Every structure is written in structure tokens, then in C-alpha cells.
Amino acid sequence: MDHEEIIAWLLDGDPSIQYQTCRDLLGKSKPELQDLIARQSWGKRFLDQRQPNGFWGESYYQPKWISTHYTLLDLRNLNISQAIQPIRDSIDMILDTHIAEDGGIRLGPSTSQRSDVCVNGMFLNFASYFQTPEKHLQSVVNALLGELMPDGGFNCRTTRSGATHSSLHSTISVLEGFETYVQAGHSYRLEEVKRAQATAQEFILLHKLFLSDRTGEMIHKDFLKLSYPGRWKYDILRALDYFQFAKASWDERMEPAIQVILAKRNRIGTWNMQAAHPGKQHFSMEKASTPSRWNTLRAMRVLEHFGIDRNEEQCLSNNTSLR
């Protein structure tokens, strides 16, 4: 397929794909498509699973992928309308019932002492997106900034086993939360948040997105799998999509990951959905090992943001079109 055919294929997908394709690849604002997300297909199916008590699944964090936490993250990533009152009501319930002693979000009744860094980052992401008032997010911001590690990133295991090195999994979740918080226009501890973003981004870049800073070897093969939804798990496309979301400038240390993304493109110009993260889910948005609109959309907007020609396959370090 040529570029126009791929765009047409994306525009034949779920309203959430249509909306983000228009916005990110065509530069067109289509609020009517965003409104459709809550009324059709994936968005409606998620909303229909909301229980009368305001939660999804059994509670805030159980069972994992059908819990309130991950369903709200899915809805945020669909870019569903920010003004849906039942979603805002559910977030208010979380803030009323799940604040830990450190000010972050606790997972359940037995975890009141300390919150989880990854969960706090994801919560800040969807709560900021759904326009939760800044005053209700301040304790979560405090908890996150209090977990910044000396190497510049974050690791949820600091509250469990005393980790001394940051985790790419935790760091990407926090970065997404911080960026959505910043884009929402909040000002509380803003300069500290931006400084933490800068060090966390540098932590990812130091590892060239998937390589050990000590040995140069691949950290984990799963970092190269293009899975969606990402949940709490890190991969290179999620990282690159964050950098385009944050309007980051090109850094040559992104090149190895970009080369992997280019190599994974199908001959027809799309990207497949690779192995999904196991666990019970409300429904499957896409099948593994088949062309994925989610991965194709995300890969294309990354390449578009960094000015990489869609047919480019040569060494990117010599590409003067990069910015």
C-alpha cells in the first residue's frame, strides 16, 4: 500500500484511530470523531463495563487489565472526550478512597503505607487528561517527585526491595504522566516536574532506548515487541511515541530504536500487532500477528515527528532531514 492507502486503511478503523489519524497525520481537528469514541465500538464497550458503584472489574486495581485503573488508562489512550462525567466521577472516587500515607495512590486496603511509582505515573496521566483539578493531584505529584532516583529515573521497586537503579518500565509511566500534567496547564511544582522529565528522558536516551549503558547489549528482548495496550510495560515504540508526544527534538541515541521500528514494517507498509500482554481483558482490540492500526498509527506519527521519510531505510545518522 502507498501512503494514501495506509491513511485510508487507518480511517476505516475505530473512531479513536480515525480521530488520532486526522489529528496526528493529517493535521486536521475532527471533534465530531472524538465525540463518536464514547458512542461506538471500543470506547462504548469500555464504558459499558462500568459498574453501578463507579468501578470496573472488582476494584481499583483488580483484576489487572479489567480493573478501574487500567480501564481508565485505556480510555485515556483512546483519546475519548475529556468531559465524560462518569469517568470524572470514578477518578474522584479513587481520590476519595485510595490515597496512601505518602500521598500517592494505593493499590488496595493492604497497601496503605506506600504507593506505587508506576501506578502514580499512570494515574497522573489519565487524571490530568480527564481534567482533574490541580489541587487534587498535588499529593500524587509530591509522591512522584519524592521517588526520583540519583540516576535520573524511577523504579517502583524502591518501595519494595530497595532498588538502586531506575527501571525503564517505571520511568516511561512517570514521563507520560508528567507530560500530560504539563500539557493540562498545571503549575504546581511545575519547574521540578520539568527537571525530573529532563533527567528521566536522559535516563532512557542513555540506554539508547533498549541497550545496557554498561555492556551495550539488549536489556530485554520484550523491549522490541510492539504490543498494545502497553499497560505498565516498556517497549521502544511506546518510548518513541512518548518523545513525539512531548515534542522532543531528535537525539542520535534514538537511532538504534528507529532502525528496529523500520525493520519491523511489513512490505505493505503497516506494522503488525505482536504478542499481547497476557491476562484477562474486557475485549481484544486487535489480533496478534496481524496488521495493527494502533502500531501503524503510532509508528507513522513517530516517523512524521522526527522528519524521517517513510521510505527511509539507510543509516539515519547521515540523514540531514532529521530535526
PyMOL commands that set and color helices and strands:
alter all, ss='L'
color gray80, all
select helices_A, chain A and resi 3-10+15-24+31-37+41-48+64-66+68-78+85-97+117-129+134-136+138-145+156-159+168-183+190-206+221-224+236-245+252-263+293-305+316-318
alter helices_A, ss='H'
color red, helices_A
select strands_A, chain A and resi 271-272+291-292
alter strands_A, ss='S'
color yellow, strands_A
deselect
rebuild
show_as cartoon
